[in-house]
């Protein structure tokens, strides 16, 4: 009887969590902003670009009608504005009393430049689309907010992976626009070494595919070699060796899991031009020399099972110490953490975020 009651309680709580997830996900609103005369750092220009973004919660306004409670979420490479609007993320953060309680904060989650429904190479220009970098992407975010919304400042930026790096760019290029920065799963040094190598593997895999045709391929699905390299590389880079060992403890199970995961990737193949641009956009990133200029509170969280940002690389503790109000947290590796993707599972770090918000209200 006791076991039955426990099971019933668990099922009830799971049902409530799912209902809550559906409630806030259904409430997400989609917006589109057209930004005129956009100049890229290469000197290239476009007469306009489009930025799409999603919002959750209710904006609070000051006497000038400016939104005062906005938090911007920034997704990772290849993602979009809905990447973080999923139960594994939002159910841990958006509910009553949780760190990003929607009764307190107004969430803004953009499709970043080159991603989702925002302007990108596959819209038509293909390889003639300007070669954007992270500075361009942050400029597009800033203009989206300043020209397309009533936001003149952010309560916080929470950025994952690529968005983590964008948070550091924000801290330097728009000091104080965001009162707090929470970069998750990245480094604050130049993208070089193995990090650049795995990106270049993906870029070369597409560009050297016989069907690439300088970006003028007839059908993205024809680039079988490039897509295979893309899928295999991302599976390796995103994995947690402890979890992989637990999930696939025999050679047979490991091979089967690899092949089934590749099939899942290839069932929804990436556009080669979009992907090349996305992985190359980090080429000029290097906030390390200017970290001391980031004066706002920073909570920087990495995970020890991250293939892309392994513990100790670049000495993140020393880098964090260059910032006046920064704290670096390393989430320990376990069979439950998610490799590089640990950043999208707040169950592993939301207590640190809650403490951070209490310390810097």
Buried (B, 14 or more C-beta within 10 A) or exposed (E): EEEEEEEEEEEEEEEEBEEBBEEBBEEBEEBEBBBEEBEBBEEBEBEEBBBBBBBBBBBBEEEEEBBBBBBBBBBBBBBBBBBBBEBBBBBBBBBEEBBBEBEBBBBBBBBBBBBBBBBBBBEEBBBEBBBBBBBBBBBBBBBBBBEBBBBBBBBBBBBBBBBBBBBBBBBBBBEEBBBBBBBBBBBBBBBEEEBBEBBBBBBEBBBEBEBBEEBEBEEBEBBEBBBBBBBBBBBBBBBBEBBBEEEBEEEEEBEEBBEEBBEEBBEEBBBBBBBBBBBBBBBBBBBBEBBEBBEBBBBBBBBBBBBBBBEEBBEBEEBBBBBEBBBBBBBEBBEBBBBBBBBBBBBBBBEBBBBBBEEBE
